[in-house]
């Protein structure tokens, strides 16, 4: 199988170099990463919901997807 590339996509390092974050945004990202990490480790009682932009255009589709995949993890949807 061969591919014909129209243009090369930049790697993450090149994007960061071309569009560096301000100090304030860097601090915000560090805080956000810590909050997400705490949720994933179980150190926070917050709920982390990750939804891709393609699947999040309609609320009913998002809720259907979430409830058909892991309804036991989302008891608050059924209240």
C-alpha positions in Angstrom: 0.0 0.0 0.0 1.3 3.4 -0.8 0.2 6.9 0.1 0.5 10.2 -1.7 0.8 13.0 0.9 -0.4 16.4 -0.1 1.6 18.0 2.7 3.5 16.9 5.8 1.7 17.4 9.1 3.7 19.0 11.8 4.7 17.0 14.8 3.7 18.2 18.3 7.1 19.6 19.1 6.9 21.8 15.9 3.5 23.1 16.9 4.7 24.0 20.4 7.7 25.8 18.9 5.6 27.7 16.4 2.9 28.6 18.9 4.3 28.7 22.4 2.0 29.1 25.4 2.1 32.2 27.5 3.2 31.9 31.1 -0.5 32.2 32.2 -1.6 29.5 29.8 1.3 27.2 30.8 0.2 27.6 34.5 -3.4 26.9 33.5 -2.4 23.7 31.6 -0.3 22.5 34.6 -3.3 23.0 36.8 -5.6 21.2 34.4 -3.3 18.3 34.0 -3.1 17.9 37.8 -6.9 18.0 38.1 -7.3 15.3 35.3 -4.6 13.2 36.9 -6.3 13.3 40.3 -9.6 12.2 38.7 -8.0 9.3 36.9 -6.1 8.2 40.1 -9.3 8.3 42.1 -8.0 11.2 44.3 -10.9 13.4 43.2 -14.6 12.8 43.2 -15.0 14.8 40.0 -16.4 13.1 36.9 -14.1 13.3 33.8 -16.0 13.2 30.5 -14.0 13.0 27.3 -16.0 13.5 24.1 -14.6 13.9 20.7 -15.8 16.9 18.6 -17.4 14.6 16.0 -19.6 12.9 18.5 -20.5 15.9 20.5 -22.5 17.9 18.0 -25.9 16.7 19.3 -26.6 16.2 23.0 -29.0 13.3 22.4 -26.3 11.4 20.5 -23.7 12.0 23.2 -26.1 10.8 25.9 -27.1 7.7 23.8 -23.4 6.9 23.2 -22.5 7.3 26.9 -25.4 5.2 28.2 -25.1 2.4 25.7 -21.3 2.0 26.4 -21.1 2.2 30.2 -24.5 3.0 31.8 -23.5 1.6 35.2 -20.8 4.3 35.4 -23.3 7.1 34.8 -26.1 6.7 37.4 -26.8 10.5 37.4 -28.1 10.2 33.9 -31.0 8.0 35.1 -32.1 10.2 38.0 
